[in-house]
Every structure is written in structure tokens, then in C-alpha cells.
């Protein structure tokens, strides 16, 4: 897979054509072009110059920047933004300004020669690109249509109208580009772009700055106030004030105590913090966020897939009608000039840019808004799926209950001290991410010699050449420890309901969604918990395979979601129409298998995500309806002979595109 950044002027419809043309090439397995952030991924045997040739056959001024690493991609994009903001945008603005001034003068003095001068100055870039596209045999480009329309207006004696078309088109495109650039910049700010570095503390107490990718697990690092933690780390100080807003959306810093894990992407507030690296750069939460946001851009919704088909047929149909309108007077001996005006206006209206731009931008802005609140949705298709959820299954432990369990009693079943029993449990649970493991965590616990986690059953491990098994059972939270198949200890745990659990269940019901409590615990306990929280429906004594069977049965009816956080939930999350996982304490398997990740484990964000998804989809449908209805009305009005049909056509093209961009940007406020 090779990644590129596209630098230069690019229209959304042309981006679609580039992606289509690359995917049709025999040497390309798949190609994905994200118009919003100008990224292009090509999986195949094409060399860079071959990819560039295909790109420039549709957009002549676009160049490719090869991207080898994800962080370089963002830096390149920022560089592109800077350079274009200073050079290209300035030239574009001046050409529009002078062209517009001449257009006004042409109307004041009713002079077609001034109008032609306006046409040349403001339309130079359009004509140059259109000619390049025609020379490469890629006909129905938006700029080609604008060139034909404006030159046609001059030829029938309407130079001022032709100049107005070009100036209005350039103004609309310029404003639309500015709006999209702003949205793109906001989206890039969702994750950290700059190279991540860490200040490593050496054995002699001195520090050295290294790339985060070069820092090993177990290294001690220091983070100064208002600096970012670049690696998932364990706090070594007694406490630290940490800003986690980059992935939770919470504006208030929170206090972390010694031994707690601080995720990469957090900002140290107040005094300097000393930390021990817990995960390397490739496995950090921040890297997961980057990957999830990047992957989300590739997954398209049904609306986006429909638009791809629509764009392929809409332009040829409207252009065909334009040709037909121009030809008919030659047969019927009607008003040829009037027919040409209508035909030229049809050509201007034939570009589907408003809907092709507005819909993916609407989803992209919505995804960015959700991620800023700590809700990562893995693609626009899951925005649609989340908005249609009818039933949600909630795993009990770690989802509606707190991730932290407390050990209340230890019962010895053999001649082993309580301290040794606790140590053995700490060894066995050392690598586990299940909430039960938190009750047994012990600083500096030895590593097990062998270890395997058995989903839905427990943990097997070996220590000092002895085989141990950790198993759960009984009518309460009782954990059994076996040595060589002999029970040597029982551990009684106590769990606490999340303070927000009852409110979340009520909110889910208010959204006309049925909540279901799903647990492996015995029926009496699950029923009691279900009654307390107000679930109404519950499933008890469910093994991972039982959960999967239940999910598959419900999934067939559509719109089924499941919320979980453990490795034993991964299959169920994968099977659900929408799998929702907890990103902070959840297992890597659960996060990978899910479609939505709650980065800070706050289940209040589940109804928040559903409401936001519904708002985003509502805006998307409004953009589609507005675009189609406007195009139909304008084409009808032009055909019926409305005055100033050319101006109306421009408004139906770039004006409508700008309106759709503004509607899409409303999704910045979709999370409430």
C-alpha cells in the first residue's frame, strides 16, 4: 500500500473520477481517495509516475507527495496547506478580484470588450485546466463545461453574461475551498500531527530527548507542564493533574494517583510528571486513535455509495439534454439563440459537485466532532448504523459496573499463606485487561513463565514450574485459584455500579431503543441488577458462545448493538450491527472488533453517540434532498425560459455547493 497527498486544486467530482479510474486499472487492487484531507492510498503495482499520470489526466495541476509514514502524511498536508495558503490562494484571490472589478465596469459602461477582459483574467486558470483535460481525452470535466458555457455566451453576443458565469463560478469555488480547508484543518486537529518525542531519564538522572518510537517499555520519562504525554505510561509520582480532553472531550483536568495509567495524548497540567512507559509507540492509545480515524475515512456509507453511482449518470444525462435542446431548433426552425442559452445553462448545471462534496464532508465533520468528544466511529457506514439502532445489549462487568473491583475476603483451601495466594493471583492476572484483574494488581509482581487467557473461563499460567488455573464461579463474585488441579484459595470480590448506569438506561429508552443486560452471572443476580437499573430485559448465565448466538439471532432482524470491553466480548462485538467497546480499560481485541470506541469508558457517551449519529444522518439526507430538488427545479425553470437562466445555473452549481458545505459544517455541533 502506497500513500500520497494530493497537492493542488481538486474538485470533489474529479476526486471521484480519479478514484474510479485508478480502481479500473489492471495493476491496481484497490484505490481510495479522500477528498476531505486530500489523501490517496493505492494498493497495487503502479509506480508514482504512473499514478501521477492518471491523476493529472483528470486534474492537470495536481501533484503527488509520497507519504511513507502516517505522521509524515499529516506534516506534508500541513506544509501543503501553508504553501497554498500563501501562494496559490493569493493568486486566485487577485484574479477573482480584478476579474470581478472588470465585470462590474462592463455592466456600468455596457461594454462587451471589458467583459471579455474580465473573462480572460478570471477564467485563465479554468481555461488552461480545461484545455489540458481535453487534450488528455477526459471530456466532461466541470471546468470544461464552464469554458464551453462562457465561450458560447460570448459567441452569441452575451459576453457580459459569459464573464459573470466565470466570475461567479470562481467566487463560489474560492469560498467553498476556504470552507473545506477550514473543516479539513479541524479534522486534522482531532489527532496529534507533529513528531512525537519523549524526555527519557537515564540511570545517572540526566535526561535525553528521543523519538517516542525509540523509547522502550519500562523506560522512565519526564513530562513538563503543558507538554503532551507521548506514550501510554504509569504515573510514578504521588499524583498529577492531567488534561485528557484530546480523547475524552472533558475540559476539566482530572487528578491521577500513583500507579494509574496515563494515556498518550494527555497533557500534563501543573507540576512536572515522572512516568514509566507502559506500552510502546506502536501500541499506544494515541496510535490507535490515529489508525481508527484514518481507517474511518475509508469506510463509506450507503449514501456515499449511492452518490458515486448518481454522479456517473447525472452529468451525461444533463449534457445529453443540453445537446438535444441545442439541436432541436435546427430541425424545427425555432429560436436558435434562445436554445443555445438554455443549452449552455444546462451545461453549467450538469456538475453534481454540491451533493458529491456535501455528503462526504458532512460525515467527515461529524466523525471529527465525535472523536473530539472521545467517541471514535470507524467510518460513515457506522454513523448510519448507529442512527438506526433498535436494541442494545450491555455486557455487565466493566460496562454498567465499575472497572475496579475490590477484594473483600480470602479463604485458604490449602497450606498456603494469604500473602502467597494474593501474589499468585497478581502473577496470573498481571497481563489481563479484564476488570477482575484490577483487584489483584501488585507492583513489581513477577512475570508468569507461561500464560494463556481462556475467553469466558479464566486464566491458565505457570510459575516456578507449577501449573495454576484461575476460574470464576458461585452465586457471587468468587474467584477460585487451583494449583495442579487442586483448589488452594477462594477470593471474594465486590463490584460497584457506575453512577451513570441508571441514567444511561433511561436515556436509551427515551431514544426508543430497547436495552438488554447480558451477563455470565447467575439469573438471580442478573435479574436483581436488571431491576435496579431499569433494563426490563436481561440474559443470564451467558457464555461467550451463548452471547454470540444471541447476537446472531438478533442481528438478523437488523439494528442490533452490543457494548462490551473484554477479550471474551470480541466475537459478539464483531457480530453486532454496531459493536461498541470501552477504549480505556477494554482489551485490544475488543477495540479491534468494535465499530465504535468510547475512549474514556464513559457510558453516558453511548446515547450521546446515537443522538449525534441521527443528527448527522438528518443533515446528510437534507443535503441530498436539497441538491436534487434544486437541480430539478433549476433545470425545469431554464427549459421553460426563465430570464437570466445562466446566473441561476451558476447558483445551482457553486452556490448550492457552498450552501451544502455550510450545512455539513453544522455537524461540528452534532454532539450534545
C-alpha positions as CSV (number, residue, x, y, z in Angstrom):
1,X,0.0,0.0,0.0
2,X,1.4,3.4,-1.0
3,X,0.1,6.6,0.4
4,X,0.1,10.0,-1.3
5,X,-1.0,13.5,-0.5
6,X,-2.6,15.4,-3.5
7,X,-1.4,18.9,-3.7
8,X,-3.2,21.5,-5.9
9,X,-6.7,22.4,-6.9
10,X,-9.1,19.4,-6.8
11,X,-12.8,19.3,-7.2
12,X,-14.9,16.7,-5.4
13,X,-16.3,15.2,-8.7
14,X,-12.9,15.0,-10.2
15,X,-11.6,13.2,-7.0
16,X,-14.4,10.6,-7.6
17,X,-13.2,10.2,-11.2
18,X,-9.6,9.8,-10.2
19,X,-10.6,7.1,-7.7
20,X,-12.7,5.3,-10.3
21,X,-10.0,5.4,-12.9
22,X,-7.4,4.0,-10.6
23,X,-9.7,1.2,-9.4
24,X,-10.3,0.2,-13.1
25,X,-6.5,-0.1,-13.8
26,X,-5.4,-3.7,-14.2
27,X,-2.4,-3.1,-11.9
28,X,-4.4,-1.7,-9.0
29,X,-6.1,-3.9,-6.4
30,X,-7.8,-1.0,-4.7
31,X,-7.5,2.8,-4.5
32,X,-9.1,5.2,-2.0
33,X,-9.1,8.9,-2.4
34,X,-10.3,11.0,0.5
35,X,-11.2,14.4,-0.9
36,X,-11.5,16.0,2.6
37,X,-7.9,15.5,3.6
38,X,-6.5,15.0,0.0
39,X,-5.1,11.6,0.9
40,X,-4.7,8.8,-1.7
41,X,-4.0,5.2,-1.0
42,X,-3.1,2.8,-3.8
43,X,-2.7,-0.9,-3.4
44,X,-1.0,-2.3,-6.5
45,X,2.0,-2.3,-8.7
46,X,1.7,1.2,-10.1
47,X,4.7,3.4,-9.7
48,X,4.4,7.0,-8.6
49,X,4.8,8.5,-12.1
50,X,2.0,6.2,-13.4
51,X,-0.3,7.2,-10.6
52,X,0.5,10.8,-11.3
53,X,-0.2,10.4,-15.0
54,X,-3.7,9.1,-14.1
55,X,-4.3,11.9,-11.6
56,X,-3.2,14.6,-14.0
57,X,-5.3,13.2,-16.8
58,X,-8.3,14.5,-14.8
59,X,-6.8,17.3,-12.6
60,X,-3.7,18.6,-14.6
61,X,-2.4,20.9,-11.8
62,X,-2.4,18.3,-9.0
63,X,0.9,16.8,-7.9
64,X,1.7,13.9,-5.6
65,X,3.7,13.9,-2.4
66,X,4.8,10.4,-1.4
67,X,4.0,9.5,2.2
68,X,5.9,6.7,3.9
69,X,4.7,7.2,7.5
70,X,1.3,8.3,8.9
71,X,2.8,11.2,10.8
72,X,4.7,12.4,7.7
73,X,1.4,12.4,5.9
74,X,0.0,15.0,8.3
75,X,3.1,17.1,8.2
76,X,3.0,17.1,4.4
77,X,-0.6,18.1,4.5
78,X,0.1,21.0,6.8
79,X,3.0,22.1,4.5
80,X,0.7,21.9,1.5
81,X,-1.9,24.0,3.4
82,X,0.7,26.6,4.3
83,X,2.2,26.9,0.8
84,X,-1.1,27.0,-0.9
85,X,-2.5,29.5,1.6
86,X,0.3,31.9,0.7
87,X,1.0,31.4,-3.0
88,X,-1.9,29.8,-4.9
89,X,-4.7,31.2,-2.8
90,X,-3.3,34.8,-3.2
91,X,-3.0,34.5,-7.0
92,X,-6.5,33.0,-7.1
93,X,-7.9,35.8,-5.0
94,X,-6.3,38.5,-7.1
95,X,-7.5,37.1,-10.4
96,X,-11.1,36.9,-9.0
97,X,-10.8,40.4,-7.6
98,X,-9.6,42.0,-10.8
99,X,-11.9,39.9,-13.0
100,X,-14.8,40.9,-10.8
101,X,-13.9,44.6,-10.9
102,X,-13.8,44.5,-14.7
103,X,-17.1,42.7,-14.8
104,X,-18.8,45.5,-12.8
105,X,-17.3,48.0,-15.1
106,X,-18.5,46.1,-18.2
107,X,-22.1,46.4,-16.8
108,X,-21.7,50.0,-15.9
109,X,-20.4,51.0,-19.3
110,X,-22.3,48.2,-21.2
111,X,-19.1,47.3,-22.9
112,X,-18.5,43.7,-24.1
113,X,-14.8,44.2,-24.6
114,X,-14.3,45.0,-20.9
115,X,-16.4,41.8,-20.2
116,X,-14.0,39.8,-22.4
117,X,-11.1,41.1,-20.5
118,X,-12.8,40.1,-17.2
119,X,-13.4,36.7,-18.8
120,X,-9.7,36.2,-19.7
121,X,-8.4,37.3,-16.3
122,X,-10.8,35.5,-14.0
123,X,-11.1,32.5,-16.4
124,X,-7.5,31.9,-17.3
125,X,-7.0,29.1,-14.7
126,X,-10.3,27.5,-15.7
127,X,-9.5,27.6,-19.5
128,X,-5.9,26.3,-19.0
129,X,-7.1,23.3,-16.9
130,X,-10.0,22.6,-19.3
131,X,-7.7,22.5,-22.3
132,X,-5.3,20.1,-20.6
133,X,-8.2,17.8,-19.7
134,X,-9.5,17.9,-23.2
135,X,-6.0,17.1,-24.6
136,X,-5.9,14.0,-22.4
137,X,-9.3,12.8,-23.5
138,X,-11.2,13.2,-20.2
139,X,-14.2,15.2,-21.6
140,X,-17.0,16.1,-19.1
141,X,-14.9,17.9,-16.5
142,X,-16.6,20.8,-14.6
143,X,-14.0,23.3,-15.9
144,X,-14.6,22.1,-19.5
145,X,-18.3,22.7,-19.0
146,X,-17.7,26.2,-17.7
147,X,-15.3,27.0,-20.5
148,X,-17.8,25.9,-23.2
149,X,-20.6,27.8,-21.4
150,X,-18.7,31.1,-21.1
151,X,-17.3,31.0,-24.7
152,X,-20.7,30.0,-26.0
153,X,-22.2,33.1,-24.3
154,X,-19.5,35.3,-26.0
155,X,-20.3,33.8,-29.4
156,X,-24.0,34.6,-29.2
157,X,-23.2,38.2,-28.2
158,X,-23.6,37.8,-24.4
159,X,-20.0,38.4,-23.3
160,X,-21.1,40.0,-20.0
161,X,-23.3,37.0,-19.2
162,X,-20.3,34.7,-20.0
163,X,-18.0,36.7,-17.8
164,X,-20.5,36.7,-15.0
165,X,-20.7,32.9,-15.2
166,X,-16.9,32.6,-14.8
167,X,-16.6,35.2,-12.0
168,X,-19.5,33.7,-10.0
169,X,-18.1,30.2,-10.5
170,X,-14.6,31.3,-9.3
171,X,-16.0,33.2,-6.3
172,X,-18.2,30.2,-5.3
173,X,-15.3,27.7,-5.7
174,X,-13.0,30.0,-3.8
175,X,-15.4,30.3,-0.8
176,X,-16.2,26.6,-0.9
177,X,-12.4,25.8,-0.9
178,X,-12.0,28.0,2.1
179,X,-14.8,26.3,4.0
180,X,-13.5,22.9,3.1
181,X,-9.9,23.9,4.1
182,X,-11.2,25.0,7.5
183,X,-13.1,21.8,8.0
184,X,-10.1,19.8,6.9
185,X,-7.9,21.7,9.4
186,X,-10.3,21.0,12.2
187,X,-10.3,17.3,11.3
188,X,-6.5,17.1,11.3
189,X,-6.6,18.6,14.8
190,X,-8.5,15.6,16.0
191,X,-5.3,13.7,16.5
192,X,-1.7,14.9,17.1
193,X,0.3,15.5,13.9
194,X,3.8,16.5,15.0
195,X,6.5,14.0,15.5
196,X,6.1,12.6,19.0
197,X,9.1,12.8,21.3
198,X,9.8,11.9,24.9
199,X,12.3,13.0,27.5
200,X,13.9,9.8,28.8
201,X,15.5,9.7,32.3
202,X,18.9,7.9,32.2
203,X,20.4,5.9,35.1
204,X,22.5,8.9,36.2
205,X,19.5,11.1,36.5
206,X,20.2,13.1,33.3
207,X,17.6,13.3,30.6
208,X,17.8,12.8,26.8
209,X,15.1,13.6,24.2
210,X,14.2,10.7,21.9
211,X,11.6,10.0,19.3
212,X,8.7,8.2,21.0
213,X,9.1,5.3,18.6
214,X,12.6,4.7,20.0
215,X,11.6,4.6,23.7
216,X,11.3,1.1,25.2
217,X,8.7,-0.2,27.6
218,X,9.8,0.2,31.2
219,X,11.8,3.4,30.5
220,X,11.4,6.3,32.9
221,X,10.3,9.6,31.2
222,X,9.6,13.2,32.4
223,X,6.9,15.4,31.0
224,X,7.0,19.1,31.8
225,X,3.8,21.2,32.4
226,X,1.7,21.8,29.3
227,X,3.6,19.1,27.4
228,X,1.9,16.1,25.9
229,X,2.4,12.6,27.2
230,X,3.5,10.7,24.0
231,X,3.4,7.1,25.3
232,X,0.9,5.2,27.5
233,X,2.6,5.4,30.9
234,X,2.2,4.6,34.6
235,X,2.4,7.6,37.0
236,X,5.4,7.3,39.4
237,X,4.6,10.5,41.3
238,X,2.1,10.5,44.2
239,X,-0.4,12.4,42.0
240,X,-0.6,14.6,38.8
241,X,-3.1,16.9,37.2
242,X,-3.8,15.7,33.7
243,X,-5.8,17.2,30.8
244,X,-7.4,14.3,28.9
245,X,-9.6,16.5,26.6
246,X,-7.9,15.4,23.4
247,X,-9.6,12.0,23.6
248,X,-12.4,12.4,26.1
249,X,-13.7,15.8,25.3
250,X,-13.8,16.7,29.0
251,X,-12.4,20.3,29.5
252,X,-11.6,19.9,33.2
253,X,-8.3,18.3,34.2
254,X,-8.5,15.3,36.5
255,X,-6.2,14.0,39.2
256,X,-4.3,10.8,38.6
257,X,-2.8,8.9,41.5
258,X,0.4,6.9,41.7
259,X,0.2,3.7,39.7
260,X,-2.6,4.8,37.4
261,X,-2.2,4.6,33.6
262,X,-2.0,7.9,31.7
263,X,-2.8,7.6,28.1
264,X,-0.7,9.1,25.3
265,X,-2.3,12.3,24.0
266,X,-2.9,13.6,27.6
267,X,-1.5,17.0,28.6
268,X,0.3,17.4,32.0
269,X,-1.1,20.4,33.9
270,X,0.6,21.9,36.9
271,X,3.9,20.3,38.1
272,X,6.3,18.1,36.1
273,X,5.3,14.4,36.0
274,X,7.5,11.4,36.2
275,X,6.2,8.3,34.4
276,X,7.2,4.7,33.4
277,X,6.4,3.7,29.9
278,X,3.7,1.0,29.8
279,X,3.2,0.5,26.1
280,X,5.5,1.2,23.1
281,X,4.6,3.8,20.5
282,X,3.0,1.4,18.0
283,X,0.6,0.1,20.7
284,X,-0.3,3.3,22.4
285,X,-3.9,4.7,22.7
286,X,-2.9,7.7,20.6
287,X,-1.6,5.5,17.8
288,X,-4.9,3.5,18.0
289,X,-6.8,6.8,17.7
290,X,-4.7,7.8,14.7
291,X,-5.3,4.5,13.0
292,X,-9.0,4.4,13.7
293,X,-9.5,8.0,12.5
294,X,-7.5,7.2,9.3
295,X,-9.4,3.9,8.7
296,X,-12.8,5.7,9.3
297,X,-12.3,7.9,6.3
298,X,-12.1,4.8,4.0
299,X,-15.4,3.2,5.0
300,X,-18.3,4.8,3.0
301,X,-22.0,4.9,3.9
302,X,-24.8,3.8,1.7
303,X,-25.5,7.4,0.9
304,X,-21.9,7.9,-0.3
305,X,-22.0,4.8,-2.4
306,X,-25.3,5.9,-4.0
307,X,-23.8,9.3,-4.8
308,X,-20.9,7.6,-6.7
309,X,-23.4,5.8,-8.9
310,X,-25.6,9.0,-9.2
311,X,-22.6,11.2,-10.2
312,X,-21.7,8.7,-13.0
313,X,-25.1,9.0,-14.7
314,X,-26.3,12.6,-13.8
315,X,-23.8,14.6,-15.8
316,X,-24.0,12.6,-19.0
317,X,-27.8,12.8,-18.9
318,X,-27.9,16.5,-18.4
319,X,-25.2,17.1,-21.0
320,X,-27.2,14.9,-23.4
321,X,-30.3,17.1,-22.7
322,X,-28.2,20.2,-23.4
323,X,-27.2,18.9,-26.8
324,X,-30.7,17.9,-27.6
325,X,-32.0,21.4,-26.7
326,X,-29.4,23.0,-29.0
327,X,-30.1,20.6,-31.9
328,X,-33.9,20.7,-31.9
329,X,-34.2,24.3,-33.3
330,X,-32.2,23.2,-36.3
331,X,-34.9,20.7,-37.1
332,X,-38.0,22.8,-36.1
333,X,-36.5,26.1,-37.3
334,X,-37.1,27.6,-33.8
335,X,-35.1,30.4,-32.0
336,X,-31.6,29.1,-32.2
337,X,-30.0,31.8,-29.9
338,X,-32.6,31.0,-27.2
339,X,-32.0,27.3,-27.5
340,X,-28.2,27.9,-27.2
341,X,-28.7,29.9,-24.0
342,X,-30.8,27.1,-22.5
343,X,-28.2,24.6,-23.6
344,X,-25.3,26.5,-22.1
345,X,-27.2,26.9,-18.8
346,X,-27.9,23.1,-18.7
347,X,-24.1,22.5,-19.1
348,X,-23.4,24.8,-16.1
349,X,-26.0,22.8,-14.0
350,X,-24.7,19.4,-15.1
351,X,-22.0,19.1,-12.4
352,X,-23.1,17.2,-9.3
353,X,-20.4,18.8,-7.0
354,X,-22.8,20.1,-4.4
355,X,-24.0,16.7,-3.4
356,X,-20.7,14.9,-4.1
357,X,-18.9,17.4,-1.8
358,X,-21.6,18.0,0.8
359,X,-22.4,14.4,1.8
360,X,-18.8,13.1,2.5
361,X,-17.9,16.4,4.1
362,X,-20.9,16.1,6.4
363,X,-19.9,12.7,7.5
364,X,-16.2,13.7,7.9
365,X,-17.1,16.7,10.1
366,X,-19.4,14.6,12.1
367,X,-16.7,11.9,12.7
368,X,-14.3,14.6,13.7
369,X,-16.8,16.2,16.1
370,X,-17.5,12.8,17.7
371,X,-13.8,12.0,18.1
372,X,-13.1,15.3,19.8
373,X,-15.6,14.1,22.5
374,X,-13.8,10.8,22.8
375,X,-16.2,8.8,20.6
376,X,-14.3,7.1,17.7
377,X,-16.7,5.8,15.0
378,X,-14.9,3.7,12.4
379,X,-16.4,5.1,9.3
380,X,-19.5,6.8,8.0
381,X,-21.3,3.5,7.4
382,X,-21.4,3.1,11.2
383,X,-22.8,6.6,11.6
384,X,-25.8,5.3,9.6
385,X,-25.9,2.0,11.5
386,X,-25.7,3.7,14.9
387,X,-28.5,6.1,14.0
388,X,-30.8,3.1,13.3
389,X,-30.1,1.0,16.5
390,X,-33.2,-0.5,17.9
391,X,-31.7,-2.8,20.6
392,X,-28.5,-2.6,22.7
393,X,-27.0,-5.4,24.6
394,X,-24.9,-4.3,27.6
395,X,-22.2,-6.6,29.0
396,X,-22.3,-6.3,32.8
397,X,-18.7,-6.3,34.1
398,X,-16.8,-3.1,33.2
399,X,-19.7,-1.6,31.3
400,X,-22.5,-0.9,33.7
401,X,-20.3,-1.7,36.7
402,X,-17.0,0.0,37.5
403,X,-13.8,-1.4,36.1
404,X,-12.3,-1.6,39.6
405,X,-13.3,-4.4,41.9
406,X,-12.3,-4.7,45.5
407,X,-11.1,-7.8,47.3
408,X,-13.2,-8.2,50.4
409,X,-12.2,-11.7,51.6
410,X,-9.7,-14.5,51.0
411,X,-10.4,-18.1,52.1
412,X,-7.5,-20.5,52.2
413,X,-8.2,-24.0,51.0
414,X,-4.6,-25.4,51.4
415,X,-1.5,-24.8,53.4
416,X,-0.7,-21.5,51.6
417,X,-0.5,-18.1,53.3
418,X,-2.9,-15.4,52.3
419,X,0.0,-13.2,51.1
420,X,1.2,-16.0,48.8
421,X,-2.3,-16.6,47.4
422,X,-2.5,-12.8,46.6
423,X,0.9,-12.9,45.0
424,X,-0.1,-15.9,42.8
425,X,-3.2,-14.1,41.7
426,X,-1.2,-11.0,40.9
427,X,1.1,-13.1,38.7
428,X,-1.7,-14.7,36.9
429,X,-3.7,-11.5,36.3
430,X,-0.7,-9.4,35.5
431,X,-1.3,-9.1,31.7
432,X,-5.1,-9.3,31.9
433,X,-7.3,-6.3,30.9
434,X,-10.4,-7.7,32.5
435,X,-11.9,-5.6,35.3
436,X,-11.4,-8.6,37.7
437,X,-7.7,-8.2,37.3
438,X,-7.7,-4.8,38.9
439,X,-8.4,-6.3,42.3
440,X,-5.2,-8.3,42.2
441,X,-2.7,-5.9,40.6
442,X,0.5,-5.8,42.6
443,X,3.5,-3.5,41.9
444,X,6.6,-5.5,40.8
445,X,4.8,-8.8,40.6
446,X,6.9,-11.5,38.9
447,X,6.2,-12.5,35.3
448,X,4.5,-15.8,34.8
449,X,6.6,-18.4,32.9
450,X,3.6,-19.3,30.7
451,X,0.2,-17.7,30.4
452,X,-3.0,-18.1,28.3
453,X,-6.3,-16.3,28.7
454,X,-9.3,-18.5,28.0
455,X,-12.3,-16.4,26.9
456,X,-15.3,-16.9,29.2
457,X,-13.4,-19.3,31.5
458,X,-10.4,-17.8,33.1
459,X,-6.6,-17.9,33.0
460,X,-4.0,-20.7,33.0
461,X,-0.4,-19.9,33.9
462,X,2.8,-21.5,35.1
463,X,5.0,-20.2,37.9
464,X,8.1,-21.9,39.4
465,X,7.3,-25.0,37.4
466,X,3.8,-25.4,38.8
467,X,0.6,-25.1,36.8
468,X,-2.2,-22.8,38.1
469,X,-5.7,-22.1,37.0
470,X,-7.9,-19.0,37.8
471,X,-11.6,-19.7,37.5
472,X,-14.8,-17.9,38.4
473,X,-17.9,-19.4,39.9
474,X,-20.5,-19.4,42.6
475,X,-23.5,-17.1,43.1
476,X,-21.4,-14.0,43.7
477,X,-18.0,-12.7,42.6
478,X,-16.0,-15.6,43.8
479,X,-12.7,-16.4,42.1
480,X,-11.0,-19.9,42.5
481,X,-7.3,-20.5,42.4
482,X,-6.2,-24.0,41.6
483,X,-2.7,-25.5,41.8
484,X,-2.1,-28.7,39.8
485,X,-6.0,-29.1,39.6
486,X,-6.4,-28.7,43.4
487,X,-8.3,-25.7,44.9
488,X,-5.9,-23.7,47.1
489,X,-7.8,-20.4,47.6
490,X,-11.1,-18.5,47.1
491,X,-11.3,-14.8,46.6
492,X,-14.5,-12.8,47.2
493,X,-14.8,-9.6,45.2
494,X,-17.2,-6.7,45.4
495,X,-18.3,-4.6,42.4
496,X,-19.9,-1.2,42.2
497,X,-22.4,0.1,39.7
498,X,-21.4,3.0,37.6
499,X,-23.1,6.2,38.9
500,X,-24.3,7.0,35.4
501,X,-25.7,3.5,34.6
502,X,-29.3,4.1,35.6
503,X,-29.4,7.4,33.7
504,X,-27.9,5.9,30.6
505,X,-30.5,3.1,30.6
506,X,-33.3,5.7,30.9
507,X,-31.8,7.8,28.1
508,X,-31.5,4.7,25.9
509,X,-35.2,4.0,26.4
510,X,-36.1,7.7,25.7
511,X,-34.4,7.2,22.3
512,X,-36.9,4.3,21.7
513,X,-34.2,1.7,22.0
514,X,-34.5,-1.5,24.0
515,X,-31.6,-2.0,26.4
516,X,-30.8,-5.7,27.3
517,X,-28.4,-6.7,30.2
518,X,-26.2,-9.6,29.1
519,X,-24.1,-11.4,31.7
520,X,-22.5,-14.7,32.5
521,X,-23.6,-14.4,36.1
522,X,-26.5,-16.4,37.6
523,X,-30.1,-15.5,36.9
524,X,-30.9,-14.2,40.4
525,X,-28.0,-11.7,40.4
526,X,-28.6,-10.5,36.9
527,X,-32.3,-10.1,37.4
528,X,-31.7,-8.1,40.5
529,X,-29.3,-5.8,38.7
530,X,-31.6,-5.5,35.7
531,X,-34.4,-4.4,38.1
532,X,-32.2,-1.9,39.9
533,X,-31.1,-0.3,36.6
534,X,-34.4,-0.5,34.8
535,X,-33.4,-2.7,31.9
536,X,-36.6,-4.7,31.8
537,X,-34.9,-7.4,29.6
538,X,-31.9,-9.5,30.6
539,X,-30.0,-12.6,29.6
540,X,-28.2,-14.5,32.4
541,X,-25.6,-17.3,32.6
542,X,-24.4,-16.5,29.1
543,X,-21.1,-17.9,27.9
544,X,-19.2,-16.2,25.1
545,X,-20.8,-18.7,22.6
546,X,-24.2,-18.0,24.1
547,X,-23.7,-14.3,23.7
548,X,-22.7,-14.8,20.1
549,X,-25.7,-17.0,19.3
550,X,-28.0,-14.4,20.9
551,X,-26.4,-11.6,18.9
552,X,-26.6,-13.5,15.6
553,X,-30.3,-14.2,16.2
554,X,-31.0,-10.6,17.0
555,X,-28.7,-9.2,14.2
556,X,-30.7,-10.9,11.5
557,X,-33.6,-8.6,12.4
558,X,-31.2,-5.7,11.9
559,X,-30.2,-2.7,14.0
560,X,-28.6,-4.6,17.0
561,X,-25.8,-3.2,19.0
562,X,-23.6,-4.6,21.8
563,X,-21.5,-2.9,24.4
564,X,-18.5,-4.7,25.9
565,X,-14.9,-4.4,26.9
566,X,-13.2,-7.8,27.4
567,X,-11.5,-10.3,25.1
568,X,-14.5,-12.6,25.6
569,X,-16.7,-9.9,24.0
570,X,-14.7,-9.6,20.8
571,X,-16.7,-12.2,18.8
572,X,-20.0,-10.6,19.9
573,X,-18.8,-7.1,19.1
574,X,-17.7,-8.3,15.6
575,X,-21.1,-9.9,15.0
576,X,-23.3,-6.9,16.1
577,X,-24.6,-4.4,13.6
578,X,-22.8,-1.9,15.7
579,X,-20.2,-3.1,18.2
580,X,-19.3,-0.5,20.9
581,X,-16.2,-1.0,23.1
582,X,-14.6,0.7,26.0
583,X,-11.3,2.1,24.8
584,X,-9.5,2.9,28.1
585,X,-9.8,-0.4,30.0
586,X,-11.0,-2.5,27.1
587,X,-8.9,-5.2,25.6
588,X,-7.1,-4.7,22.3
589,X,-9.3,-7.5,20.8
590,X,-12.5,-5.7,21.8
591,X,-11.3,-2.4,20.4
592,X,-10.3,-4.0,17.1
593,X,-13.5,-5.9,16.8
594,X,-15.8,-3.0,17.6
595,X,-17.2,-0.3,15.3
596,X,-17.5,2.5,17.9
597,X,-14.9,3.1,20.7
598,X,-15.7,5.1,23.8
599,X,-12.1,6.3,24.6
600,X,-12.7,7.1,28.3
601,X,-15.2,4.3,29.2
602,X,-17.9,6.8,30.0
603,X,-21.1,5.0,29.0
604,X,-23.0,8.3,29.0
605,X,-21.4,8.8,25.6
606,X,-23.4,5.9,24.1
607,X,-26.7,7.8,23.9
608,X,-24.7,10.9,23.0
609,X,-23.2,9.0,20.0
610,X,-26.7,7.8,18.9
611,X,-28.2,11.3,19.1
612,X,-25.2,12.7,17.2
613,X,-25.4,10.0,14.5
614,X,-29.1,10.8,14.0
615,X,-28.3,14.5,13.6
616,X,-25.5,13.8,11.1
617,X,-27.7,11.4,9.0
618,X,-30.5,14.0,9.1
619,X,-28.2,16.7,7.7
620,X,-26.9,14.2,5.0
621,X,-30.4,13.4,3.9
622,X,-31.3,17.1,3.8
623,X,-28.2,17.9,1.6
624,X,-29.2,15.1,-0.8
625,X,-32.8,16.2,-1.0
626,X,-31.9,19.9,-1.3
627,X,-29.4,19.2,-4.0
628,X,-31.6,17.0,-6.1
629,X,-34.7,19.2,-5.7
630,X,-32.7,22.4,-6.5
631,X,-31.2,20.8,-9.7
632,X,-34.6,19.6,-10.9
633,X,-36.3,23.0,-10.3
634,X,-33.5,25.0,-11.9
635,X,-33.3,22.7,-15.0
636,X,-37.1,22.9,-15.3
637,X,-37.1,26.7,-15.0
638,X,-34.3,27.0,-17.5
639,X,-36.1,24.9,-20.0
640,X,-39.3,26.9,-19.5
641,X,-37.4,30.0,-20.4
642,X,-36.8,31.8,-17.1
643,X,-34.8,35.1,-17.5
644,X,-31.1,35.1,-16.5
645,X,-31.0,31.3,-16.7
646,X,-27.2,31.3,-16.8
647,X,-27.0,33.1,-13.5
648,X,-29.5,30.7,-12.0
649,X,-27.5,27.8,-13.3
650,X,-24.3,29.1,-11.6
651,X,-26.2,29.5,-8.3
652,X,-27.4,25.9,-8.7
653,X,-23.8,24.8,-9.0
654,X,-21.3,26.7,-6.9
655,X,-23.9,28.5,-4.8
656,X,-25.6,25.2,-3.9
657,X,-22.1,23.7,-3.2
658,X,-21.4,26.4,-0.7
659,X,-24.8,26.0,1.0
660,X,-24.2,22.3,1.3
661,X,-20.7,22.9,2.8
662,X,-22.3,25.2,5.4
663,X,-24.9,22.6,6.3
664,X,-22.1,20.0,6.6
665,X,-20.2,22.2,8.9
666,X,-23.2,22.2,11.3
667,X,-22.1,18.7,12.2
668,X,-19.3,20.3,14.2
669,X,-22.0,20.9,16.8
670,X,-23.7,17.5,16.4
671,X,-22.5,16.1,19.8
672,X,-24.6,17.4,22.7
